[in-house]
Amino acid sequence: MSMNVSIIICTADKPESLAATLDSLSKLELPVGMDVELIVVDNRPETARSTVDAADLKNMSVHYVQEAKRGLSNARNTGIANSTGEILIFTDDDLRFPANWVQALIEPITTNSADAVAGTVRMADHLRRDWMTTYHRICFAEMLEPLGGSFELVGANMAFHRRVLNRVPEFDVELGAGALGFCEESFFSVRLRDAGYRVVMNTNAELTHHFDPSRLLRSSMLKHSEQLGRSCAFVDYHWGHSNLSAPYLRRLRKSIQIGLRRLRRGKPSPMEEGCEEEALFEVKGWGFADQYIKESSRPRKYQRPDSKSSGRVGLGTVVTDILTRKSSS
């Protein structure tokens, strides 16, 4: 197999997690003739350099790149600009990889049955909790199969052929961590489909996600939900060209629901894990309405797509359905 592949990891001040991820990458078994480069984009310049320099990656060339402009989408776009591969793979700094990951992930692209591929992501066993529902696990970026027949790209495990950049040249820098919070890769995949590219899920390419346990805290989950609502509102307005009725009234109603819930349950412990779905939907709905009000004062950033895509994207379109029912109602 003769081809050039670029693996892009964006990181920001997580040297221990990055070191474990790079160690896992060093154990990949790459096919003969595959030339792989690893590009580590440091979004807090100089915090990852020593970790990258210490990594023992003999199976690929390694390039350290700085991006001082904060935001995951900025970092990903910098990774693209510094890559040379005809196939670009994206993953994060808190994943563990099976030996055949690269070959398995890109197989639909190399066989010309897809232009972009979403691999699957499994939460590490030590992070699982009895209170988690399917929705909770999706919010923690676990995606093991298409849900309801729907899926989007997830930045922890995705790949695409460089040709897609001809029509969708970059990730939107107003989305993702460091900006509104989420949906940059989901929105990217929606734009790919609307541009006519083939996006598939490959369940043979599974990674294990070792995210920071602090994400399990109730406070973190509520913040996550607000950011997800804000991110979806951005896409809904600018790409879907929606006209949300009575957004101020919707925001007020969500504010009242949130306030009443807080009165009923009292002040949570700072270290309390987990959060009931209804509370997440309420905060997400508030974030959606509040951000929609802000975005509606701006001109639409994108022309209305020709397809029938609604523009509502989140962590898979199954979450979009939940958003439609419970967050923007």
Secondary structure as UniProt FT lines:
FT   STRAND          3..11
FT   HELIX           15..25
FT   TURN            26..27
FT   TURN            32..33
FT   STRAND          34..42
FT   TURN            45..46
FT   HELIX           49..54
FT   TURN            58..59
FT   STRAND          61..66
FT   HELIX           72..81
FT   STRAND          87..91
FT   TURN            93..94
FT   STRAND          95..96
FT   TURN            99..100
FT   HELIX           101..110
FT   TURN            111..112
FT   STRAND          116..123
FT   HELIX           125..127
FT   TURN            130..131
FT   HELIX           134..139
FT   TURN            140..141
FT   TURN            148..149
FT   TURN            155..156
FT   STRAND          157..161
FT   HELIX           162..166
FT   TURN            173..174
FT   TURN            177..180
FT   HELIX           184..194
FT   TURN            195..196
FT   STRAND          199..209
FT   HELIX           213..216
FT   HELIX           218..238
FT   HELIX           247..265
FT   TURN            270..271
FT   HELIX           277..295
FT   TURN            296..297
FT   HELIX           317..326
//
